[in-house]
Amino acid sequence: MNLKWSFVILSLLVSINGLSESELDSFVKLTALGYEDACTKAAEAKWLFIKECNNASRRTWEETLVEYAEYVRTQKTEIPGMINGTLENSQLQYKLDLISKPGDASMEPEDWQYFVSFLGAAELSKIIGNESMPDRSLRQRTETLLSRNSSADEKFEIWTSWYENFKPSISHFAESLKLVENATAANDMESIDKYWLMLNDYEKSYEEAERLWEDVSRLHRRILEFLQKRLTKKYSNTSRINETLPAHLLGSLEGYDWTQLALQTIPYPDITFEIREKLLKRDLLGKNLYKAASRLGKILLKHVPETPFWEESDFTAQCPSRLIDLCTGTMRLSTCSDQSSISSYLSAHKDVARALIHQMWIENIPILNVANRYSALDSAMEELFGVLSMSRAWLLSLNLVNETDDQDEVRVVSLMMTALDVLPRMAYYLGADLWRLHVIQNKSLTPGELTVAWWEYREKYEGISTVDTSVPTFLDDEFIISNKPYLSKFLGILLGFQIYENIMDSTEMRYEKVQAFGQKHELIKMIQYGSEDNWRETIKKYLNIYEISSDSLLKYFSPLEEFLDEFDDESMDFNPSALEKAIEELEDDKKKIAVSYRSKEMTTLPTTASTSTSKDGESSKSQTTSSELKTSPHQSSSTRENTTKTVKEGHSVEKKNPQENEEVIKSGTSKAVWAVGAVLIATVTIVIIAIFGRQRCRKTPKNRRYV
């Protein structure tokens, strides 16, 4: 019996008797299995889209998202009438709330169709860059140029050229952003900010988040002023830097990853150079880097990513990395193999953390939490791995610094790199949410109003600016185009430092050997068993953390503040240009070797006519012609009316299923009363078999668990 008919019978029982808590629990478990199926199908389609990146794979992904939302809405309609009041079992009540208030997917079908059409088009633009000349490597090459040593004018031209391709999408984004109001109503929430708080399982307010940021903003301002002085020296002949940082000089497209400026700005550049040089010379790139990062998981959590992660991921694609959640406790990664940046190094450790969190869930995958809420705890674990990866102890374990290096200098470099990674993102995350709340509530949704307000918020919170406020950098952001709030990411950074203090019994950086990290069994138990509840209850139960605080973060960076208090910028001879050039030459040599190696591999392949035809055939399937992309992606979502019409036509055909279900229920109620008991017993038996059967099928043989 499939899930659909199991739900039909459960609906019959509800109409007659209502459900007990055990029966409600069976309903939740069945719903979770259905979520898993629909979510996995959409995730596989997204993976194919990232790999092939053409209109055909984009449409397939959009179709699976539509199917997923249909299932979510169906399950939501099952909840009313099942319970009266609040259940004594708080975990069961929480899961039923997840089903009854599932987020954006509960919007009307026409709204959801428009949203996924825009999302697919926007994602395609992010990957291929210029529509008239699609190139999947264009983004990575653009980021590389921005991070390298060139003039301010050249960087401004590169930066603005990339975003020129996004401007036609601003009006479509405005229409998509309006749908947050519709999603708020669909989830029975009274305001957008409360809706986003619910999605993040945060019981306080955005005002409280702003207060937390005020605690940290002074430190952020000090780092910003430090960079201002450094960049002023570097670009003094061509660019004037006042109270804000020019967005195009920050080494990346989005401008919130300041680690790209590490070699240019951090004191003791020899240490930074040493780290990056050894990443290249020891070939700690791509898969090798992720293998090294997985050792941290083994030490801290007693786990490493399992075989499917290594076999099914693509380590020869493009950067930045993309980690796809397959909704079954497994992840799949798409990343590059030729980046030696600090950003790539940190991303590898954070990606491994996220993969391990999902892998370590015991028995039941908390798919309802994963699909319908955003967890600050998941983000916190990523941040924890990021912080540990920059500690002297871990850098020593990977031979990225030497024992003979001055310990104080390594400490300053490590703290500064962590600050450049963490603080700009905190400001960006909060500002991005508050900007969206502002423009929606004030209906400031014309292209001009959106971009001007965007740069006002970026200047206010991040301290960055541009002379061209028409540049829509927000369209290059996966969270923003997906209408996802960033609050969990913001809170996750603070929580990550609280967890660090909790498991290390200190906020001091680790200097000793890496084995001293040890294993904190409560942390492991929290990940394995704590996923059944919301993240706030989980950190209370396992770590005795009762609220989010900025104290741990500020204590961690207090040695850096002391250094900045005493630092005499004028007395230090600081000219990293030669080191920058040396790193660029090493990277270029590494890429030439990689290209040469791939060319040799190609020349050794069989060259028979039949093989050649087959290869070309396969290749042509995954390629997209320029003419195909000129009318896409933006024209695919050109009018709201066309998309709505399409959905309405499809919806009218599929409306028969609910009517059929009603007929089954009505005919069932006319049966003899004695039959109800038999149906109940049969249904419960089937549910148990289905649930435990699925769980057994999920398990991986022990000899396949680790690599």
C-alpha positions as CSV (number, residue, x, y, z in Angstrom):
1,M,0.0,0.0,0.0
2,N,1.5,3.4,-1.0
3,L,1.6,6.5,1.2
4,K,-1.3,8.1,-0.5
5,W,-3.8,5.3,0.4
6,S,-2.4,5.1,3.9
7,F,-3.3,8.8,4.3
8,V,-6.8,8.1,2.9
9,I,-7.4,5.5,5.5
10,L,-6.0,7.7,8.3
11,S,-8.3,10.5,7.1
12,L,-11.3,8.0,7.4
13,L,-10.3,7.2,11.0
14,V,-10.0,10.9,11.8
15,S,-13.5,11.6,10.4
16,I,-15.0,8.9,12.7
17,N,-12.9,8.9,15.9
18,G,-10.1,11.4,15.8
19,L,-6.5,10.4,16.4
20,S,-4.7,9.4,19.6
21,E,-1.1,10.5,20.2
22,S,0.2,7.2,18.9
23,E,-1.8,7.5,15.8
24,L,-0.7,11.1,15.3
25,D,2.9,9.9,15.7
26,S,2.3,7.4,12.9
27,F,0.8,10.2,10.7
28,V,3.9,12.3,11.3
29,K,6.2,9.5,10.4
30,L,4.4,8.7,7.2
31,T,4.4,12.4,6.3
32,A,8.1,12.5,6.9
33,L,8.7,9.6,4.5
34,G,6.6,11.4,1.9
35,Y,8.6,14.6,2.5
36,E,11.8,12.6,2.1
37,D,10.8,11.2,-1.2
38,A,9.7,14.6,-2.6
39,C,12.7,16.4,-1.2
40,T,15.2,13.9,-2.5
41,K,13.6,14.0,-6.0
42,A,14.0,17.8,-6.0
43,A,17.6,17.6,-4.7
44,E,18.6,15.2,-7.4
45,A,17.1,17.5,-10.0
46,K,19.0,20.4,-8.5
47,W,22.2,18.4,-8.7
48,L,21.6,17.6,-12.3
49,F,20.9,21.3,-13.0
50,I,24.2,22.3,-11.4
51,K,26.1,19.7,-13.4
52,E,24.5,20.4,-16.8
53,C,23.3,23.9,-16.3
54,N,21.0,24.2,-19.3
55,N,17.3,25.0,-19.8
56,A,16.2,21.4,-19.9
57,S,17.7,20.6,-16.5
58,R,16.4,23.8,-15.1
59,R,12.9,23.0,-16.1
60,T,13.2,19.5,-14.5
61,W,14.3,21.1,-11.3
62,E,11.4,23.6,-11.3
63,E,8.9,20.7,-12.0
64,T,10.2,18.8,-9.0
65,L,9.9,21.8,-6.8
66,V,6.2,22.2,-7.9
67,E,5.6,18.5,-7.1
68,Y,7.2,19.0,-3.7
69,A,5.0,21.9,-2.8
70,E,1.9,20.0,-3.9
71,Y,2.8,17.3,-1.4
72,V,3.5,19.9,1.4
73,R,0.1,21.6,0.9
74,T,-1.7,18.3,0.9
75,Q,-0.2,17.3,4.2
76,K,-0.9,20.7,5.7
77,T,-4.6,20.2,4.9
78,E,-4.7,17.0,6.9
79,I,-3.9,18.6,10.2
80,P,-7.1,20.6,11.0
81,G,-9.5,18.4,13.0
82,M,-6.8,15.9,14.1
83,I,-6.2,17.6,17.5
84,N,-8.0,19.9,19.9
85,G,-5.7,22.2,21.8
86,T,-2.1,21.5,22.6
87,L,-0.7,18.0,23.1
88,E,1.1,17.0,26.2
89,N,3.9,15.6,24.0
90,S,5.8,18.7,23.1
91,Q,8.0,17.0,20.5
92,L,4.9,15.6,18.7
93,Q,3.3,19.0,18.9
94,Y,6.4,20.6,17.4
95,K,6.4,18.2,14.5
96,L,2.7,18.8,13.8
97,D,3.4,22.5,13.8
98,L,6.1,21.9,11.2
99,I,3.6,20.2,9.0
100,S,0.8,22.8,9.5
101,K,3.2,25.8,9.0
102,P,5.7,24.5,6.5
103,G,6.9,27.8,5.1
104,D,6.9,29.2,1.6
105,A,5.9,25.9,-0.1
106,S,2.4,26.4,1.3
107,M,1.7,29.4,-0.9
108,E,-1.0,29.2,-3.6
109,P,0.1,27.1,-6.6
110,E,0.2,30.1,-8.9
111,D,2.4,32.0,-6.5
112,W,4.8,29.0,-6.0
113,Q,5.0,28.5,-9.8
114,Y,6.1,32.1,-10.3
115,F,8.6,31.8,-7.5
116,V,10.3,28.7,-8.8
117,S,10.4,30.0,-12.3
118,F,12.2,33.1,-11.1
119,L,14.5,31.0,-8.9
120,G,15.5,28.7,-11.8
121,A,16.2,31.7,-14.1
122,A,18.2,33.5,-11.4
123,E,20.3,30.4,-10.5
124,L,21.1,29.9,-14.2
125,S,22.3,33.5,-14.4
126,K,24.5,33.0,-11.4
127,I,26.2,30.0,-12.9
128,I,26.7,30.9,-16.6
129,G,27.2,34.7,-16.2
130,N,26.7,36.3,-19.6
131,E,23.6,34.9,-21.3
132,S,24.8,35.7,-24.9
133,M,28.1,33.8,-24.2
134,P,27.4,31.2,-21.5
135,D,30.5,30.1,-19.6
136,R,30.4,28.1,-16.4
137,S,33.9,29.1,-15.5
138,L,33.3,32.8,-15.9
139,R,32.3,33.4,-12.3
140,Q,35.4,31.7,-10.9
141,R,37.6,33.6,-13.3
142,T,36.0,36.9,-12.3
143,E,36.5,36.2,-8.6
144,T,40.1,35.3,-9.3
145,L,40.7,38.6,-11.1
146,L,39.1,40.5,-8.2
147,S,41.3,38.8,-5.7
148,R,44.5,39.4,-7.6
149,N,46.9,42.4,-7.8
150,S,45.5,44.9,-10.3
151,S,44.4,48.5,-10.3
152,A,41.3,49.8,-8.7
153,D,39.8,50.9,-12.0
154,E,40.3,47.5,-13.5
155,K,38.6,45.8,-10.6
156,F,35.7,48.3,-10.8
157,E,35.2,47.5,-14.4
158,I,35.4,43.7,-13.8
159,W,33.0,43.9,-10.9
160,T,30.3,46.1,-12.6
161,S,30.5,44.0,-15.8
162,W,29.6,40.9,-14.0
163,Y,26.5,42.5,-12.4
164,E,25.4,44.1,-15.7
165,N,23.9,40.8,-16.7
166,F,21.6,40.7,-13.6
167,K,19.9,44.1,-14.0
168,P,17.1,42.8,-16.3
169,S,16.0,40.5,-13.4
170,I,15.4,43.2,-10.8
171,S,11.8,43.7,-11.6
172,H,11.2,39.9,-11.6
173,F,12.9,39.7,-8.2
174,A,10.6,42.4,-6.9
175,E,7.6,40.3,-7.8
176,S,9.1,37.3,-6.2
177,L,9.9,39.2,-3.0
178,K,6.3,40.4,-2.7
179,L,5.3,36.7,-2.4
180,V,6.8,36.7,1.2
181,E,3.6,38.4,2.2
182,N,1.5,35.7,0.6
183,A,3.6,33.0,2.4
184,T,3.2,34.8,5.7
185,A,-0.6,34.7,5.3
186,A,-0.5,31.0,4.1
187,N,1.2,30.1,7.4
188,D,-1.2,32.1,9.5
189,M,1.4,34.6,10.7
190,E,0.5,38.2,11.4
191,S,3.6,39.8,10.1
192,I,6.6,39.1,7.9
193,D,9.2,39.5,10.7
194,K,7.3,37.1,12.9
195,Y,7.0,34.6,10.0
196,W,10.8,34.7,9.5
197,L,11.3,34.3,13.3
198,M,9.1,31.2,13.2
199,L,11.1,29.8,10.3
200,N,14.3,30.2,12.3
201,D,12.7,28.8,15.6
202,Y,13.8,32.1,17.3
203,E,11.4,33.2,20.0
204,K,12.8,36.7,20.4
205,S,12.8,39.5,17.8
206,Y,14.9,41.2,15.1
207,E,15.3,44.0,17.6
208,E,17.1,41.6,19.8
209,A,19.3,40.5,16.9
210,E,20.1,44.2,16.3
211,R,21.1,44.5,20.0
212,L,23.4,41.5,19.6
213,W,25.0,43.2,16.6
214,E,25.5,46.4,18.5
215,D,27.7,44.4,20.9
216,V,29.9,43.2,18.1
217,S,29.8,46.3,15.8
218,R,32.6,48.1,17.6
219,L,35.0,45.3,16.9
220,H,33.7,45.2,13.3
221,R,34.4,48.9,13.0
222,R,38.0,48.5,14.2
223,I,38.7,45.8,11.6
224,L,37.1,48.0,8.9
225,E,39.2,51.0,9.9
226,F,42.3,48.8,9.9
227,L,41.5,47.6,6.3
228,Q,40.8,51.2,5.3
229,K,44.4,52.2,6.2
230,R,45.9,49.2,4.4
231,L,43.8,49.7,1.2
232,T,44.5,53.4,1.2
233,K,48.2,52.7,1.0
234,K,47.7,50.1,-1.7
235,Y,45.4,52.2,-3.9
236,S,46.4,55.7,-2.9
237,N,47.4,56.7,-6.5
238,T,44.2,55.6,-8.2
239,S,41.3,55.4,-5.6
240,R,40.2,57.5,-2.6
241,I,39.0,55.5,0.4
242,N,37.0,57.5,3.0
243,E,34.8,56.1,5.8
244,T,33.5,53.1,3.8
245,L,35.3,50.4,1.9
246,P,34.7,50.3,-1.9
247,A,32.8,47.0,-2.6
248,H,34.9,46.3,-5.8
249,L,38.2,46.3,-3.8
250,L,37.2,43.6,-1.3
251,G,38.5,40.6,-3.4
252,S,35.1,39.0,-4.2
253,L,31.9,39.6,-6.1
254,E,29.6,39.7,-3.1
255,G,31.9,41.7,-0.9
256,Y,31.3,40.0,2.5
257,D,34.3,37.6,2.4
258,W,37.2,39.7,3.5
259,T,39.6,36.8,3.8
260,Q,40.5,37.5,0.2
261,L,42.3,40.6,1.5
262,A,44.4,38.6,4.0
263,L,47.7,38.7,2.2
264,Q,47.2,42.4,1.3
265,T,46.2,43.6,4.7
266,I,47.1,41.3,7.6
267,P,50.3,42.0,9.5
268,Y,53.1,39.5,9.2
269,P,52.3,38.6,5.6
270,D,55.1,36.0,5.5
271,I,52.8,33.8,7.7
272,T,49.8,34.2,5.3
273,F,52.1,33.5,2.3
274,E,53.5,30.4,4.0
275,I,50.0,29.0,4.5
276,R,48.9,29.6,0.9
277,E,52.2,28.4,-0.5
278,K,52.0,25.1,1.4
279,L,48.4,24.6,0.3
280,L,49.7,24.7,-3.2
281,K,52.9,22.8,-2.8
282,R,51.4,20.1,-0.6
283,D,48.4,19.8,-3.1
284,L,45.9,20.5,-0.4
285,L,43.3,21.5,-3.0
286,G,40.0,20.1,-4.0
287,K,39.4,16.5,-2.8
288,N,42.7,16.4,-0.9
289,L,41.7,19.5,1.1
290,Y,38.4,18.0,2.0
291,K,40.1,14.7,3.0
292,A,42.4,16.8,5.3
293,A,39.4,18.7,6.7
294,S,37.6,15.4,7.4
295,R,40.4,14.6,9.9
296,L,39.0,17.4,12.1
297,G,35.7,15.6,12.1
298,K,37.3,12.4,13.1
299,I,39.0,14.1,16.0
300,L,36.1,16.2,17.2
301,L,33.1,14.1,16.4
302,K,34.5,10.6,15.8
303,H,33.2,10.6,12.3
304,V,34.3,11.2,8.7
305,P,32.2,11.6,5.6
306,E,31.1,8.2,4.3
307,T,31.8,6.7,1.0
308,P,28.9,8.1,-1.0
309,F,30.1,11.7,-0.3
310,W,33.5,11.0,-1.9
311,E,32.2,8.9,-4.8
312,E,29.2,11.0,-5.8
313,S,30.6,14.5,-5.3
314,D,32.4,16.5,-8.1
315,F,35.7,17.9,-7.0
316,T,36.7,19.1,-10.5
317,A,33.8,21.6,-11.0
318,Q,33.8,25.4,-10.3
319,C,34.1,27.5,-7.2
320,P,32.5,28.6,-5.0
321,S,31.5,25.2,-3.6
322,R,27.8,24.0,-3.7
323,L,26.7,21.5,-1.1
324,I,23.4,19.7,-1.9
325,D,21.4,18.1,0.8
326,L,19.8,14.9,-0.6
327,C,17.3,14.8,2.3
328,T,18.4,11.3,3.3
329,G,21.3,12.2,5.7
330,T,23.7,12.5,2.8
331,M,25.3,15.4,1.0
332,R,26.8,15.9,-2.4
333,L,29.4,18.5,-3.2
334,S,30.4,20.4,-6.3
335,T,33.7,22.3,-5.9
336,C,36.9,23.2,-7.7
337,S,40.4,21.7,-7.5
338,D,42.6,24.7,-8.2
339,Q,41.9,27.3,-5.5
340,S,44.4,27.9,-2.7
341,S,42.6,30.8,-1.1
342,I,41.9,31.1,2.6
343,S,38.2,31.3,1.7
344,S,38.4,27.8,0.0
345,Y,40.3,26.4,2.9
346,L,37.6,27.6,5.4
347,S,34.8,26.5,3.1
348,A,36.2,22.9,3.0
349,H,36.1,22.6,6.8
350,K,32.6,24.2,7.0
351,D,31.3,21.9,4.3
352,V,32.7,18.8,6.1
353,A,31.0,19.9,9.3
354,R,27.6,20.3,7.6
355,A,28.0,16.9,5.9
356,L,28.8,15.2,9.2
357,I,25.9,16.8,11.1
358,H,23.4,15.3,8.6
359,Q,25.3,12.0,8.4
360,M,25.3,11.5,12.2
361,W,21.6,11.6,12.8
362,I,20.6,8.3,14.4
363,E,17.8,6.3,12.8
364,N,15.3,9.0,11.9
365,I,16.3,11.8,9.5
366,P,14.6,15.0,10.9
367,I,13.4,15.8,7.4
368,L,10.5,18.0,8.7
369,N,13.0,20.2,10.6
370,V,15.4,20.3,7.6
371,A,12.7,21.1,5.0
372,N,10.6,23.6,7.0
373,R,13.0,25.4,9.4
374,Y,16.4,27.0,9.5
375,S,18.7,25.8,12.3
376,A,21.2,28.1,14.0
377,L,22.7,24.9,15.5
378,D,23.7,23.6,12.0
379,S,25.2,26.9,11.2
380,A,27.0,27.0,14.5
381,M,28.7,23.7,13.9
382,E,30.0,25.0,10.5
383,E,31.4,28.1,12.3
384,L,33.0,25.9,15.0
385,F,34.9,24.0,12.4
386,G,35.9,27.2,10.7
387,V,37.3,28.7,13.9
388,L,39.2,25.5,14.8
389,S,40.6,25.2,11.2
390,M,42.4,28.5,11.7
391,S,43.9,27.7,15.1
392,R,47.7,27.3,15.4
393,A,47.2,23.7,16.5
394,W,45.3,22.7,13.4
395,L,47.6,24.6,11.0
396,L,50.5,22.8,12.6
397,S,48.8,19.4,12.2
398,L,48.4,20.1,8.4
399,N,52.0,21.4,8.2
400,L,50.8,24.8,7.0
401,V,52.9,26.6,9.5
402,N,56.2,25.6,11.1
403,E,56.9,25.0,14.8
404,T,59.7,27.6,14.5
405,D,57.3,30.3,13.4
406,D,56.8,33.0,16.0
407,Q,53.8,31.9,18.0
408,D,52.5,35.4,18.6
409,E,52.7,36.2,14.9
410,V,50.8,33.1,14.0
411,R,48.2,33.9,16.7
412,V,47.6,37.4,15.2
413,V,47.3,36.1,11.7
414,S,44.9,33.3,12.8
415,L,42.7,35.7,14.8
416,M,42.7,38.3,12.0
417,M,41.8,35.7,9.4
418,T,38.9,34.5,11.5
419,A,37.8,38.1,12.1
420,L,37.9,38.7,8.3
421,D,35.7,35.6,7.8
422,V,33.2,36.1,10.6
423,L,32.5,39.8,11.2
424,P,31.7,40.9,7.6
425,R,29.3,38.0,7.2
426,M,27.5,38.9,10.5
427,A,26.9,42.4,9.3
428,Y,25.8,41.2,5.8
429,Y,23.4,38.6,7.2
430,L,21.6,41.0,9.5
431,G,21.5,43.8,6.9
432,A,20.2,41.6,4.2
433,D,17.2,40.5,6.3
434,L,16.4,44.0,7.6
435,W,16.7,45.4,4.0
436,R,14.1,43.0,2.7
437,L,11.8,43.6,5.6
438,H,12.1,47.3,5.0
439,V,11.4,47.3,1.3
440,I,8.4,44.9,1.6
441,Q,6.8,46.7,4.5
442,N,7.3,50.1,2.8
443,K,6.5,48.7,-0.7
444,S,9.7,50.2,-2.0
445,L,9.9,47.6,-4.8
446,T,10.8,49.5,-8.0
447,P,14.3,48.5,-9.3
448,G,15.6,51.9,-8.3
449,E,14.2,51.8,-4.8
450,L,15.5,48.3,-4.3
451,T,19.1,48.9,-5.3
452,V,19.4,52.3,-3.5
453,A,18.0,50.9,-0.3
454,W,20.2,47.9,-0.6
455,W,23.4,50.0,-0.7
456,E,22.1,52.1,2.2
457,Y,21.8,49.0,4.3
458,R,25.1,47.7,3.2
459,E,26.8,51.0,4.2
460,K,25.0,51.1,7.5
461,Y,25.8,47.6,8.7
462,E,28.8,46.5,6.7
463,G,30.6,49.8,6.1
464,I,30.9,49.2,2.3
465,S,29.7,51.3,-0.6
466,T,29.9,51.9,-4.3
467,V,29.7,54.9,-6.6
468,D,27.2,53.0,-8.8
469,T,24.2,52.2,-6.6
470,S,22.4,50.5,-9.5
471,V,24.6,47.4,-9.1
472,P,22.2,44.6,-7.9
473,T,24.7,42.4,-5.9
474,F,21.7,40.9,-4.1
475,L,20.7,38.9,-7.2
476,D,23.9,36.9,-6.8
477,D,22.9,35.7,-3.4
478,E,21.2,32.2,-3.1
479,F,19.4,33.0,0.1
480,I,18.0,36.3,-1.1
481,I,16.7,35.1,-4.5
482,S,15.2,32.1,-2.6
483,N,13.4,34.4,-0.1
484,K,15.2,32.7,2.8
485,P,16.0,34.7,5.9
486,Y,19.6,34.8,7.1
487,L,18.7,35.0,10.8
488,S,19.8,31.5,11.6
489,K,23.2,32.2,9.9
490,F,23.6,35.4,12.0
491,L,22.7,33.6,15.2
492,G,24.8,30.6,14.2
493,I,28.0,32.6,14.2
494,L,27.4,33.7,17.8
495,L,26.3,30.2,18.9
496,G,29.4,28.7,17.2
497,F,31.7,30.7,19.6
498,Q,29.5,29.7,22.6
499,I,29.9,26.1,21.6
500,Y,33.7,26.6,21.2
501,E,33.9,28.0,24.8
502,N,31.7,25.2,26.0
503,I,33.7,22.3,24.6
504,M,37.1,23.9,25.1
505,D,36.4,25.2,28.6
506,S,37.9,28.5,27.3
507,T,37.7,31.0,24.5
508,E,41.5,31.0,24.1
509,M,42.9,29.9,20.7
510,R,44.3,26.3,20.6
511,Y,48.1,26.3,20.5
512,E,48.9,22.8,21.6
513,K,48.7,19.6,19.5
514,V,45.5,18.9,17.8
515,Q,44.8,15.8,19.9
516,A,44.1,18.1,22.8
517,F,40.8,19.0,21.2
518,G,39.6,15.6,22.4
519,Q,36.0,14.4,22.0
520,K,33.2,16.0,23.9
521,H,30.6,13.3,24.2
522,E,27.7,15.7,24.9
523,L,28.4,17.4,21.6
524,I,28.4,14.1,19.8
525,K,25.2,13.0,21.5
526,M,23.6,16.4,20.7
527,I,24.2,15.9,17.0
528,Q,23.1,12.2,17.0
529,Y,19.9,12.5,19.1
530,G,19.0,16.2,19.4
531,S,17.5,16.7,15.9
532,E,14.0,15.7,17.0
533,D,13.5,19.1,18.7
534,N,14.0,22.7,17.8
535,W,17.6,23.9,18.1
536,R,16.9,26.1,21.1
537,E,15.7,23.1,23.2
538,T,18.6,21.0,21.9
539,I,21.4,23.3,23.1
540,K,19.7,23.7,26.5
541,K,19.4,20.0,27.0
542,Y,22.9,18.9,25.9
543,L,25.1,22.0,26.3
544,N,23.3,24.1,29.0
545,I,23.3,27.1,26.7
546,Y,20.0,29.0,27.4
547,E,20.3,32.0,25.2
548,I,22.3,33.4,22.3
549,S,25.0,35.8,23.5
550,S,27.9,37.8,22.0
551,D,30.1,37.3,25.1
552,S,32.0,34.3,23.8
553,L,32.8,35.9,20.4
554,L,34.1,39.1,22.1
555,K,36.2,37.2,24.5
556,Y,37.7,35.1,21.7
557,F,38.8,38.2,19.8
558,S,39.9,40.2,22.9
559,P,43.6,39.3,22.2
560,L,43.2,40.8,18.7
561,E,41.8,44.0,20.1
562,E,44.7,44.2,22.5
563,F,47.1,43.8,19.5
564,L,45.3,46.5,17.6
565,D,45.5,48.8,20.6
566,E,49.3,48.5,20.6
567,F,49.9,48.1,16.9
568,D,52.0,50.9,15.3
569,D,51.1,50.8,11.6
570,E,53.8,53.3,10.6
571,S,56.6,51.3,12.2
572,M,56.0,48.1,10.4
573,D,57.6,47.6,7.0
574,F,54.6,46.3,5.0
575,N,54.8,45.7,1.3
576,P,53.2,42.4,0.3
577,S,53.1,43.1,-3.4
578,A,56.0,40.7,-4.1
579,L,54.3,38.0,-2.1
580,E,51.1,38.5,-3.9
581,K,52.9,38.2,-7.2
582,A,54.7,35.0,-6.1
583,I,51.4,33.4,-5.0
584,E,49.8,34.3,-8.4
585,E,52.7,32.7,-10.2
586,L,52.4,29.5,-8.1
587,E,48.7,29.3,-8.8
588,D,49.3,29.8,-12.5
589,D,51.9,27.1,-12.6
590,K,49.6,24.7,-10.7
591,K,46.8,25.4,-13.2
592,K,49.1,24.8,-16.2
593,I,50.2,21.4,-14.8
594,A,46.6,20.5,-14.2
595,V,45.6,21.4,-17.8
596,S,48.6,19.5,-19.2
597,Y,47.7,16.5,-17.1
598,R,44.1,16.5,-18.4
599,S,45.3,17.0,-22.0
600,K,47.5,13.9,-21.6
601,E,44.6,11.9,-20.2
602,M,42.5,13.0,-23.2
603,T,45.1,11.8,-25.7
604,T,45.3,8.4,-24.2
605,L,41.5,7.8,-24.6
606,P,40.3,5.4,-27.3
607,T,39.7,7.3,-30.6
608,T,37.6,4.8,-32.6
609,A,34.8,6.3,-34.7
610,S,32.1,4.6,-32.6
611,T,33.6,5.8,-29.3
612,S,34.0,9.3,-30.6
613,T,30.4,9.5,-31.7
614,S,29.2,8.2,-28.3
615,K,31.3,10.8,-26.4
616,D,30.1,13.6,-28.6
617,G,26.5,12.5,-28.2
618,E,26.9,12.5,-24.4
619,S,28.6,15.9,-24.5
620,S,26.0,17.5,-26.6
621,K,23.3,16.5,-24.2
622,S,24.9,18.5,-21.4
623,Q,25.8,21.6,-23.4
624,T,23.6,24.6,-24.0
625,T,24.0,26.7,-27.1
626,S,24.2,30.5,-26.9
627,S,21.0,30.9,-28.9
628,E,19.2,28.8,-26.4
629,L,20.3,30.9,-23.5
630,K,19.6,34.3,-25.2
631,T,15.9,33.8,-24.6
632,S,16.5,32.4,-21.2
633,P,16.6,32.5,-18.3
634,H,14.9,35.9,-17.8
635,Q,12.3,35.5,-20.5
636,S,11.1,32.3,-18.9
637,S,9.6,34.3,-16.1
638,S,8.8,37.4,-18.1
639,T,5.1,37.7,-17.2
640,R,3.3,36.7,-14.1
641,E,0.1,36.1,-16.1
642,N,1.7,33.4,-18.4
643,T,3.0,31.4,-15.4
644,T,-0.2,31.7,-13.5
645,K,-2.2,30.5,-16.5
646,T,0.1,27.4,-16.9
647,V,-0.3,26.4,-13.3
648,K,-4.1,26.9,-13.4
649,E,-4.4,24.6,-16.4
650,G,-2.3,21.9,-14.8
651,H,-4.0,22.3,-11.4
652,S,-7.5,21.9,-12.9
653,V,-6.5,18.5,-14.3
654,E,-5.0,17.3,-11.0
655,K,-7.9,18.4,-8.8
656,K,-9.6,15.1,-9.2
657,N,-7.5,13.4,-6.5
658,P,-9.0,15.2,-3.5
659,Q,-12.5,14.5,-4.8
660,E,-11.6,10.8,-5.2
661,N,-10.3,10.8,-1.6
662,E,-13.6,12.3,-0.4
663,E,-15.6,9.6,-2.2
664,V,-13.5,6.9,-0.5
665,I,-14.0,8.5,2.9
666,K,-17.8,8.9,2.3
667,S,-18.2,5.3,1.2
668,G,-16.1,4.2,4.1
669,T,-18.3,5.9,6.6
670,S,-21.3,3.9,5.4
671,K,-19.6,0.6,6.3
672,A,-20.5,-1.3,9.4
673,V,-18.9,0.0,12.6
674,W,-17.1,-3.2,13.2
675,A,-15.0,-2.7,10.1
676,V,-13.4,0.4,11.5
677,G,-11.5,-1.5,14.1
678,A,-10.1,-3.9,11.5
679,V,-9.1,-1.1,9.3
680,L,-7.3,0.7,12.2
681,I,-5.3,-2.4,13.1
682,A,-4.4,-3.0,9.5
683,T,-3.4,0.6,9.0
684,V,-1.2,0.8,12.1
685,T,0.5,-2.5,11.1
686,I,1.2,-1.2,7.6
687,V,2.5,2.1,8.9
688,I,4.9,0.4,11.2
689,I,6.1,-1.9,8.4
690,A,6.5,1.0,6.1
691,I,8.4,3.1,8.6
692,F,10.8,0.5,9.9
693,G,11.2,-1.0,6.4
694,R,12.3,2.4,5.1
695,Q,14.7,2.8,8.0
696,R,16.3,-0.6,7.4
697,C,16.7,0.1,3.7
698,R,18.6,3.3,4.5
699,K,21.3,1.7,6.5
700,T,24.7,1.4,4.9
701,P,26.7,-1.8,5.3
702,K,29.5,-1.3,7.9
703,N,32.2,-2.2,5.4
704,R,31.0,0.7,3.2
705,R,30.7,3.4,5.9
706,Y,34.1,5.0,5.8
707,V,36.9,5.7,3.4
